[in-house]
Amino acid sequence: MSYPVSKPERKAPLLFEPITLRGVTARNRIVVSPMCQFSSVDGGPTDWHLVNSGKYAIAGAGVVFTEETAVEARGRKTHECAGLYSNSHIAGYRRITEFVRARGAVPAIQLGHAGRKASCDSPWNLFRPLIESDLARGLAPWTCVSASAVPAPREGSPVPVALSVSEIGAVIGSWREAARRSVDAGFDICEIHGAHGYLMHQFLSPLANRRTDAYGGDLRGRMRFALEVVEAVRTVWPHDRPLFFRVSAMDGPGGMWSLEDTVELSRELVQRGVDVITCSSGGIGGPMSTEVVPRVPGYHVPYCERVRRETGARTCAVGLITEPHHAEQILQSGQADLIALARELLYDPHWPVHAANALGLPGYLDVLPREFSWWLKRREQLRTLTADQ
Ligand SMILES: Cc1cc2nc3c(=O)[nH]c(=O)nc-3n(C[C@H](O)[C@H](O)[C@H](O)COP(=O)(O)O)c2cc1C
């Protein structure tokens, strides 16, 4: 795919223009998308998380998300998943946020709950649902909860327990408490994970929500859990800090959650203080590897554009965005306000400086800290001299 190449006389690329969301300014529009590391111990972060997030802050990203972080212990996908369900977790995350901020990036957290997709083995063991015999390996299975007693459509998935109305209230309270701990831990952006077939998506989609009470039925009923979580989080999440929401803009194969539903949900979210909608897709009808939409570069961008145009929300684009000119074109055309990358950053953590170079940002090496750029600028001079001879 080819993208318009920036002309030399044009002003600095938008990708490297700072963006201000409420009281928080990111130095550029590059977002490290949340990426589960499956390296937590009892929910808490380790040195791995510090080095991993710290690496992206050093490399010049504007916003550094950690990973989906469970608001309850039973809301983790695996025993190794991150959580912020205890005050004892706060200090570990604070170490990360302080380092990320000191390196000029905005520290961000994504709060989630796996619902019926909890109690699984690690990705290296293909997320196999845990069974009693896994106890011998120290991996005890636990009871999953969901909107309804409908198991995830994969072999061996247990039937989850449908949450009662009072239990829903308690889960919403856990979300609020995790948001409060996120403030104490020093995060400046909080994203609520409403996508990928996890608990919130299980409430949104009729594929998993068969309730006949106030939390089910029509769109309004199915959105209620998500909206109440947002309202609860906003009571503790500071007014001057932005709130993001990640939505699966469309369900998995055979899905019943449509883009129209996403637009409607986004309108309600904006009214309740959500600033940025991250558009993703799928996850409810099968594993995340199941294709919902053709995996072409920027496959969620049209969803971002529509949500942005029809709701006034800012949007964050994610999904196979790897080319700097493509990222720039998404921003320039007003389809999204932020560009999130996941796998490309696993491959090339220094993508920001490579993108700055490709887009012709003057002094592009300054994307890096002086511990790197001082030497690299001199290497550049040397190269120019050698080339001139
Ligand atoms: C290792 C890994 C872990 C991920 N963990 C999360 C997560 O915690 N929360 C989330 O919303 N998405 C998660 N994702 C999805 C990514 O954030 C992103 O939406 C997806 O990979 C598409 O972007 P990409 O093409 O740039 O990789 C993960 C992806 C990868 C590769």
The ligand as an SDF file (V2000), in Angstrom:
LIG
                    3D

 31 33  0  0  0  0  0  0  0  0999 V2000
    1.2680   -9.4780   23.1120 C   0  0  0  0  0  0  0  0  0  0  0  0
   -0.0330   -8.7510   22.9600 C   0  0  0  0  0  0  0  0  0  0  0  0
   -0.7890   -8.4710   24.0760 C   0  0  0  0  0  0  0  0  0  0  0  0
   -1.9820   -7.7410   23.9660 C   0  0  0  0  0  0  0  0  0  0  0  0
   -2.6510   -7.3770   25.0970 N   0  0  0  0  0  0  0  0  0  0  0  0
   -3.7010   -6.5300   25.0030 C   0  0  0  0  0  0  0  0  0  0  0  0
   -4.2860   -5.9570   26.1590 C   0  0  0  0  0  0  0  0  0  0  0  0
   -3.8210   -6.1550   27.2790 O   0  0  0  0  0  0  0  0  0  0  0  0
   -5.3670   -5.1520   25.9800 N   0  0  0  0  0  0  0  0  0  0  0  0
   -5.8790   -4.8560   24.7460 C   0  0  0  0  0  0  0  0  0  0  0  0
   -6.8620   -4.1310   24.6430 O   0  0  0  0  0  0  0  0  0  0  0  0
   -5.3060   -5.3560   23.6370 N   0  0  0  0  0  0  0  0  0  0  0  0
   -4.2300   -6.1570   23.7370 C   0  0  0  0  0  0  0  0  0  0  0  0
   -3.6090   -6.6000   22.6150 N   0  0  0  0  0  0  0  0  0  0  0  0
   -4.0890   -6.0980   21.3040 C   0  0  0  0  0  0  0  0  0  0  0  0
   -3.2520   -4.8870   20.8980 C   0  0  0  0  0  0  0  0  0  0  0  0
   -3.3360   -3.8350   21.8390 O   0  0  0  0  0  0  0  0  0  0  0  0
   -3.6770   -4.3560   19.5010 C   0  0  0  0  0  0  0  0  0  0  0  0
   -4.9880   -3.8820   19.5760 O   0  0  0  0  0  0  0  0  0  0  0  0
   -3.5940   -5.4310   18.4330 C   0  0  0  0  0  0  0  0  0  0  0  0
   -2.4110   -6.2050   18.5630 O   0  0  0  0  0  0  0  0  0  0  0  0
   -3.6220   -4.8070   17.0260 C   0  0  0  0  0  0  0  0  0  0  0  0
   -2.5800   -3.8730   16.8890 O   0  0  0  0  0  0  0  0  0  0  0  0
   -1.1850   -4.2080   16.1110 P   0  0  0  0  0  0  0  0  0  0  0  0
   -1.5460   -4.6260   14.7200 O   0  0  0  0  0  0  0  0  0  0  0  0
   -0.4060   -2.9160   16.1490 O   0  0  0  0  0  0  0  0  0  0  0  0
   -0.4980   -5.3220   16.8570 O   0  0  0  0  0  0  0  0  0  0  0  0
   -2.4360   -7.3400   22.6940 C   0  0  0  0  0  0  0  0  0  0  0  0
   -1.6860   -7.6690   21.5600 C   0  0  0  0  0  0  0  0  0  0  0  0
   -0.4990   -8.3440   21.6880 C   0  0  0  0  0  0  0  0  0  0  0  0
    0.3150   -8.6420   20.4530 C   0  0  0  0  0  0  0  0  0  0  0  0
  1  2  1  0
  2  3  1  0
  2 30  2  0
  3  4  2  0
  4  5  1  0
  4 28  1  0
  5  6  2  0
  6  7  1  0
  6 13  1  0
  7  8  2  0
  7  9  1  0
  9 10  1  0
 10 11  2  0
 10 12  1  0
 12 13  2  0
 13 14  1  0
 14 15  1  0
 14 28  1  0
 15 16  1  0
 16 17  1  0
 16 18  1  0
 18 19  1  0
 18 20  1  0
 20 21  1  0
 20 22  1  0
 22 23  1  0
 23 24  1  0
 24 25  2  0
 24 26  1  0
 24 27  1  0
 28 29  2  0
 29 30  1  0
 30 31  1  0
M  END
$$$$
